Amino acid sequence: MIARAVATLPGDARVGIVASGGLSHFLVDEELDEEIFRAIRAKDADALRALPRAKLNSGSSEIRNWICVAGAMEALDVSWTGYVPGIRTEAKTGTGLGFALWS
């Protein structure tokens, strides 16, 4: 829907789409975070749709923001990603911090 809205804008204006949100929360799940980036880079909508809903609850629900932006940017390639597992305790509590640029 975001991509369609941008495509209907008159003229040839450049449009930036910015979203924020972490990846896994409370317990950092690096495997899940890596799978999300893999699917986004590969434009693998089926993999993103297949993510277990139970993993997208509470703070990890911000992953849905990533999915929305990936859909809006599907016509472009991911040119850069960064990831920091923001682990605060030995129990792996924290937030998966992700960054991406499409161009």
TITOR-107415 format. One record per residue: z, y, x of N, C-alpha, C in turn. Coordinates in pm, whole numbers, padded with zeros to 5 digits, always signed. Each point is the difference from the previous one (the first is absolute). Layout:
<nodes>
ZYXZYXZYX ...
</nodes>
This chain:
<nodes>
+00000-00119+00082+00000+00119-00082+00000+00125+00087 +00075-00001+00108+00004+00116+00089-00138+00023+00060 -00063-00105+00049-00134+00013+00060-00100+00051-00101 +00007-00048-00123-00093+00047-00104+00023+00147-00031 +00125+00041-00005+00031+00141-00027-00056+00089+00111 +00017-00040+00123-00052+00078+00113-00152+00004-00005 -00062-00112-00033-00147-00007-00004-00059+00092-00106 +00075+00033-00102-00053+00086-00107+00019+00148+00028 +00065+00036+00110+00019+00142+00031-00135+00064+00031 -00021+00122-00047-00127+00067+00026-00010+00045+00147 -00122+00014+00048-00021+00050+00136+00025-00105+00106 +00011+00048+00122+00016-00092+00113+00132+00026+00074 +00102+00034-00076+00131+00028+00060+00055-00125+00068 +00072+00022+00107+00071-00111+00066+00134-00016-00070 +00039-00123-00019+00124-00029-00072+00088-00087+00088 +00125+00037+00010+00097-00083+00071+00092-00066-00101 +00029-00125+00023+00094-00073-00085+00119-00036+00087 +00116+00043-00042+00121-00023+00077+00099-00074-00089 +00061-00101+00054+00104-00072-00073+00111-00031+00098 +00118-00021-00052+00109-00039+00087+00073-00118-00062 +00064-00070+00083+00077-00116-00044+00012-00097+00114 +00113-00060+00009+00020-00101+00103-00060-00132-00043 +00022-00097+00080-00043-00135-00033+00126-00076-00043 +00032-00111+00063+00119-00075-00044+00125+00085+00021 +00095-00015-00092+00123+00078+00002+00123-00090-00008 +00106+00056+00044+00133-00060-00002+00007-00117+00097 -00084-00100-00017-00018-00101+00104-00144+00016+00049 -00017+00029+00127-00134+00018+00055-00067-00136+00007 -00116-00010-00062-00079-00123-00004-00131+00027+00074 +00005-00016+00132-00116+00032+00083-00122-00084-00036 +00021-00123-00041-00112-00086-00040-00070+00058-00123 +00076+00043-00098-00057+00061-00120-00074+00130+00038 +00064+00083+00080-00061+00127+00039-00131-00022+00075 -00003-00097+00090-00123-00032+00073-00109-00050-00094 +00037-00080-00101-00098-00050-00097-00060+00115-00081 +00082+00095-00034-00051+00115-00076-00101+00077+00084 +00032+00028+00124-00095+00071+00087-00126-00084+00023 +00015-00130+00017-00118-00086+00018-00091+00010-00121 +00058-00009-00119-00078+00005-00123-00065+00137-00019 +00072+00105+00033-00057+00135-00013-00117+00018+00096 +00017-00041+00126-00109+00013+00098-00123-00081-00042 +00024-00118-00057-00110-00090-00039-00055+00033-00139 +00060+00098-00067-00038+00034-00138+00010-00123-00091 +00107-00075+00022+00023-00126-00070+00084+00024-00126 -00067+00047-00104+00070+00031-00126+00067-00123-00060 -00062-00116+00016+00061-00123-00055+00135-00027+00064 +00010+00020+00131+00128-00022+00069+00105+00100-00047 -00041+00125-00021+00095+00100-00048+00045-00031-00142 -00093-00046-00084+00037-00038-00137+00092-00122-00002 -00013-00085+00100+00077-00125+00004+00139+00017+00060 +00034+00120+00046+00134+00020+00056+00104-00038-00105 +00101-00073+00039+00103-00040-00096+00071+00123-00057 +00000+00014-00131+00062+00116-00066+00147+00014+00040 +00066-00112+00024+00142+00006+00038+00020+00071+00133 -00104+00005+00083+00010+00070+00129-00027+00149-00014 -00042+00044-00120-00036+00140-00021+00103+00071-00088 +00124-00039+00012+00108+00059-00079+00085+00092+00086 +00084+00075-00066+00094+00090+00065-00076+00092+00095 +00048+00026+00120-00069+00089+00093-00136-00051+00042 -00017-00131+00002-00130-00057+00039-00107+00026-00104 +00039+00057-00114-00100+00037-00100-00093+00108+00053 +00039+00070+00106-00087+00101+00061-00128-00061+00056 -00002-00131+00019-00122-00068+00044-00112+00024-00101 +00037+00017-00126-00101+00027-00104-00075+00130+00029 +00067+00098+00062-00070+00123+00040-00110-00032+00102 +00030-00089+00093-00099-00041+00099-00120-00065-00068 +00026-00083-00099-00108-00068-00071-00088+00101-00073 +00061+00100-00064-00078+00103-00070-00089+00078+00096 +00056+00039+00113-00080+00076+00098-00110-00088+00058 +00030-00126+00028-00103-00090+00052-00116-00012-00097 +00030-00006-00128-00106-00005-00100-00080+00128-00004 +00067+00114+00010-00070+00129-00003-00086+00019+00124 +00039-00060+00111-00071+00019+00127-00093-00116+00034 -00025-00087-00094-00076-00122+00027-00137+00025+00063 -00062+00114-00030-00132+00030+00056+00006+00034+00149 +00120+00029+00050+00018+00035+00140+00067-00114+00075 -00011+00004+00131+00066-00100+00083+00132+00055+00052 +00095-00088+00020+00126+00039+00063-00031+00019+00149 +00024+00121+00049-00032+00028+00140+00123-00009+00090 +00119+00000-00059+00122-00008+00081+00116-00042-00088 +00086-00083+00055+00127-00032-00066+00111+00001+00104 +00117+00026-00048+00119-00010+00083+00111-00063-00081 +00089-00066+00066+00109-00067-00071+00125+00000+00088 +00112+00035-00062+00129-00005+00068+00096-00074-00092 +00053-00114+00044+00103-00065-00080+00132+00076+00020 +00034+00084-00095+00119+00084+00012+00126-00077-00032 +00036-00089+00089+00116-00088-00020+00126+00073+00045 +00099+00006-00090+00124+00072+00029+00117-00091+00036 -00008-00127-00039+00114-00088+00025-00050-00136+00048 +00092-00080+00051-00035-00135+00043-00048-00087-00117 +00039+00037-00122-00043-00074-00120-00141+00039-00042 -00067+00087+00078-00136+00047-00025-00011+00091-00121 +00108+00072-00032-00013+00100-00105-00072+00122+00056 -00076+00064-00084-00076+00116+00042-00124+00014-00085 -00105+00054+00060-00126+00026-00069-00116-00025+00094 -00104-00066-00051-00125-00012+00075-00075+00130-00014 -00026+00069+00110-00064+00131-00001-00147-00016+00038 -00087+00030-00093-00143-00018+00026-00075+00132-00005 -00109+00006+00074-00085+00119+00007-00143-00046+00006 -00090+00071-00068-00141-00041+00002-00088+00123-00016 -00120-00010+00057-00100+00105-00012-00132-00066-00034 -00064+00050-00104-00133-00046-00039-00100+00107+00039 -00117-00042+00049-00104+00100+00031-00136-00062-00016 
</nodes>
